[in-house]
């Protein structure tokens, strides 16, 4: 309600009474965590100061949890592809030279390497992002770790031994995030055993607004969006799975000098990124029919 040099006033929502809260006592309660100790809250005002001290502590903890992971060894990004294997991702054989001879030894790959680091650092989170996760044969790539994904902290036996141990476990503080485009037909390669070990979140196309970082081609987005409806998308496909995402319609402000440059970039994206994939959809039978009595292919040409 009011802030002074040494305190501020709080008002309860229930009784609407106003109480002073001393900065000095809030600091004292914060340092001693008095809200968690039975018998330390004796007077009416104490409970408010203790609550404020607890709030400060919670906010500081939250700030630590959301610290940026960018450019640290606790965040790794990897892109899967069809030839990716268990030996590339979990453990595999590497070679080294010793004079004239070649030495073969089992080596941890990115997943086990991050799991080991996260295990030794349990108070902080580690994040592994697998882009295009559905492009690889996941059952083959993950192997026995399909079990370890669900039962965190439990050891499984690897086919390779590192430091005389075949044991591998995935700790709770290692988060694995997979991204994929549902328009990619290889999405079917994710079987149910793996699906049920991940939570799925749909990120659907949406119309954005300009902000400090981007320009959004609203007009172009709305015209393209008209194509993706139940009449113009073949029944073999789900509309949400094939609709173009909003990233096609974004231009970063740092890449533009003025409105003219922005519009030129919008036009380039439309002609060389958006129209080609839409015409490919027509060839593959994804987009069909007419819009306003105009064939979809002609409609696309006029975008």
C-alpha positions in Angstrom: 0.0 0.0 0.0 2.9 2.4 0.8 6.7 2.2 0.8 9.0 4.2 3.1 12.7 4.2 3.7 12.5 1.4 6.3 9.2 -0.4 5.7 6.1 -0.8 3.6 2.5 -1.4 4.4 0.4 -4.4 3.5 -3.4 -4.9 3.5 -5.1 -8.2 4.1 -7.7 -9.1 1.5 -10.0 -10.6 4.0 -10.2 -8.0 6.8 -8.8 -5.1 4.8 -6.6 -4.1 7.8 -3.3 -2.4 7.1 -0.1 -3.5 8.8 3.5 -2.1 8.6 6.2 -4.5 7.5 9.7 -3.7 8.6 12.5 -4.3 6.1 14.9 -5.2 9.0 12.6 -7.9 10.3 11.9 -9.2 6.8 15.6 -9.6 6.3 16.0 -11.3 9.7 13.2 -13.7 8.9 14.6 -14.4 5.5 18.1 -15.3 6.9 16.6 -17.5 9.6 13.7 -19.0 7.5 11.5 -18.4 10.5 8.3 -19.2 8.6 9.4 -22.8 8.7 10.1 -22.9 12.5 7.3 -23.7 14.9 6.8 -21.1 17.6 8.8 -18.2 16.1 5.7 -16.3 14.8 4.4 -14.6 18.0 2.8 -11.3 17.0 0.3 -10.4 14.3 2.7 -8.4 12.2 5.3 -11.2 12.3 3.2 -13.4 10.1 3.1 -10.9 7.3 6.8 -10.2 7.5 7.6 -13.9 7.5 5.3 -14.4 4.5 7.1 -11.6 2.6 10.5 -13.1 3.5 9.3 -16.5 2.2 8.0 -14.9 -1.0 11.5 -13.3 -1.5 13.2 -16.6 -1.1 10.8 -18.3 -3.5 11.3 -15.6 -6.2 15.1 -15.9 -5.9 14.9 -19.7 -6.2 12.6 -19.3 -9.3 15.1 -16.9 -10.8 17.9 -19.4 -10.4 15.8 -22.2 -12.0 15.1 -20.2 -15.1 18.7 -19.0 -15.7 19.7 -19.1 -19.3 21.3 -22.4 -20.5 22.5 -20.9 -23.7 26.2 -21.5 -24.6 26.7 -23.8 -21.6 27.6 -27.5 -21.5 24.2 -28.1 -19.8 22.3 -27.5 -23.1 23.1 -29.5 -26.2 21.2 -29.6 -29.5 21.5 -32.5 -31.8 19.7 -33.2 -35.1 18.7 -36.7 -35.9 18.8 -38.2 -39.4 17.9 -41.6 -41.0 21.4 -43.1 -40.6 21.8 -42.2 -36.9 22.5 -45.2 -34.7 22.9 -46.3 -31.1 26.7 -46.1 -31.5 26.3 -42.4 -32.5 24.0 -41.4 -29.7 24.6 -43.7 -26.6 27.8 -45.7 -26.7 30.1 -46.8 -29.5 33.5 -48.0 -30.5 36.2 -45.3 -31.2 39.7 -45.8 -32.6 43.0 -44.5 -31.4 46.6 -45.0 -32.5 49.5 -46.3 -30.5 52.5 -46.1 -32.6 51.9 -48.6 -35.5 48.9 -50.2 -33.9 45.2 -49.2 -33.7 43.4 -49.4 -30.4 39.6 -49.9 -30.3 37.7 -48.8 -27.2 34.1 -48.2 -26.1 33.3 -44.5 -25.7 30.3 -42.7 -24.2 28.4 -40.6 -26.8 26.4 -37.4 -26.2 23.5 -39.0 -24.2 25.5 -40.9 -21.7 28.0 -38.1 -21.4 25.3 -35.6 -20.5 23.6 -38.2 -18.1 26.9 -38.7 -16.3 27.4 -34.9 -15.9 23.9 -34.4 -14.7 24.2 -37.2 -12.2 27.3 -35.5 -10.7 25.5 -32.1 -10.6 22.0 -33.0 -9.2 21.0 -29.4 -8.2 21.0 -28.1 -11.8 19.1 -29.1 -14.8 20.6 -30.5 -18.1 18.7 -30.3 -21.4 19.2 -32.3 -24.5 17.2 -31.2 -27.5 16.8 -33.7 -30.3 15.7 -31.8 -33.5 13.9 -33.9 -36.1 13.6 -36.7 -33.6 11.3 -38.7 -35.9 13.8 -38.8 -38.7 15.8 -41.6 -37.0 14.8 -45.2 -36.2 14.2 -44.5 -32.5 13.9 -48.1 -31.4 17.3 -48.8 -32.8 18.9 -45.5 -31.6 17.7 -45.8 -28.0 18.1 -49.5 -27.5 17.8 -50.5 -23.8 17.4 -46.8 -22.9 13.7 -47.0 -23.8 13.4 -48.5 -20.3 15.7 -46.0 -18.7 13.7 -43.1 -20.1 10.7 -44.2 -18.0 12.5 -45.4 -14.9 14.9 -42.6 -14.2 17.8 -43.5 -11.9 17.5 -47.3 -12.6 20.5 -48.8 -14.2 20.3 -50.8 -17.5 22.9 -52.9 -19.2 24.6 -51.5 -22.3 26.1 -53.7 -25.0 29.4 -51.8 -24.5 31.4 -51.4 -21.3 33.1 -48.1 -20.4 35.5 -48.1 -17.5 34.7 -51.8 -17.0 31.0 -51.1 -16.5 28.1 -51.8 -18.8 25.7 -49.8 -16.5 23.8 -46.8 -17.7 21.2 -44.7 -16.0 19.4 -41.5 -16.8 19.0 -39.0 -13.9 15.8 -37.0 -13.1 17.6 -33.7 -13.9 18.3 -34.6 -17.5 15.5 -33.3 -19.7 15.1 -34.7 -23.2 13.1 -32.6 -25.7 12.3 -33.9 -29.1 11.0 -31.7 -31.9 9.4 -32.9 -35.1 7.2 -31.6 -38.0 4.0 -33.7 -38.3 3.9 -32.9 -42.0 6.9 -35.2 -42.3 5.5 -38.6 -43.2 8.3 -40.4 -41.2 6.4 -39.4 -38.1 4.9 -42.9 -38.3 8.3 -44.3 -37.2 7.6 -43.4 -33.6 6.1 -46.5 -32.1 3.8 -46.6 -29.0 6.5 -47.9 -26.7 8.5 -44.7 -27.2 5.4 -42.4 -27.5 4.2 -43.2 -24.0 7.5 -42.2 -22.5 7.2 -38.7 -23.8 4.7 -35.9 -23.2 3.4 -34.5 -26.5 2.7 -30.8 -27.0 1.3 -29.5 -30.2 2.6 -26.1 -31.4 0.0 -25.1 -34.0 0.4 -22.3 -36.6 -0.9 -19.0 -35.3 -1.1 -15.4 -36.4 1.5 -13.3 -34.6 1.8 -9.5 -34.1 4.7 -7.2 -34.7 6.9 -6.7 -31.6 10.4 -5.3 -30.9 12.1 -8.3 -32.7 9.9 -9.3 -35.6 7.7 -8.1 -38.4 4.8 -10.5 -39.2 3.3 -10.8 -42.7 -0.3 -10.9 -41.5 -1.8 -10.4 -45.0 0.2 -13.3 -46.4 -0.5 -15.6 -43.5 -4.3 -15.0 -43.8 -4.3 -15.8 -47.5 -2.3 -19.0 -47.1 -4.4 -20.0 -44.1 -7.5 -20.0 -46.3 -6.1 -23.1 -48.1 -6.0 -25.2 -45.0 -9.6 -26.2 -44.4 -11.6 -29.4 -44.6 -12.7 -28.8 -48.2 -9.2 -28.0 -49.6 -7.1 -30.6 -47.7 -7.5 -34.2 -48.7 -9.2 -36.5 -46.3 -6.0 -38.5 -46.1 -4.4 -35.7 -44.1 -5.2 -33.8 -40.9 -5.3 -30.0 -41.5 -3.2 -29.2 -38.5 -0.5 -31.7 -39.6 0.1 -30.0 -43.0 -0.7 -26.3 -42.4 2.4 -24.1 -42.9 3.8 -22.7 -39.7 4.1 -19.1 -38.8 7.9 -19.0 -39.1 7.4 -18.7 -42.9 5.8 -15.3 -42.3 8.4 -13.7 -39.9 11.1 -11.2 -40.8 13.5 -10.2 -38.1 13.7 -6.5 -37.5 17.5 -6.6 -37.3 17.5 -7.8 -41.0 15.4 -4.8 -42.2 16.5 -1.2 -42.8 13.0 0.1 -43.5 9.4 -0.9 -44.4 10.4 -1.3 -48.1 13.1 -3.8 -47.2 10.6 -5.6 -44.9 8.1 -5.9 -47.8 10.7 -7.2 -50.1 11.7 -9.9 -47.7 8.1 -10.8 -47.2 7.8 -11.2 -51.0 11.0 -13.3 -51.3 9.7 -15.7 -48.6 6.4 -16.0 -50.4 7.9 -16.6 -53.8 10.8 -18.9 -52.9 9.7 -20.6 -49.7 5.9 -20.7 -49.4 4.7 -21.0 -53.0 7.0 -23.9 -53.8 5.9 -26.1 -50.9 2.3 -25.3 -51.6 2.7 -26.4 -55.2 4.4 -29.5 -53.9 1.3 -30.1 -51.7 -0.9 -29.8 -54.9 1.3 -32.4 -56.7 1.1 -34.8 -53.8 -2.6 -34.5 -53.5 -2.5 -32.8 -50.1 -4.3 -29.6 -51.4 -7.3 -30.1 -53.6 -10.3 -28.4 -55.1 -11.1 -24.7 -55.6 -11.2 -21.5 -53.6 -13.7 -18.8 -54.8 -14.2 -20.9 -57.9 -10.4 -20.7 -58.6 -8.3 -23.9 -58.7 -5.9 -24.1 -55.7 -2.8 -24.1 -58.0 -4.0 -20.8 -59.6 -4.8 -19.4 -56.2 -1.3 -20.2 -55.0 0.2 -18.5 -58.1 -1.6 -15.3 -57.2 -0.5 -15.1 -53.6 
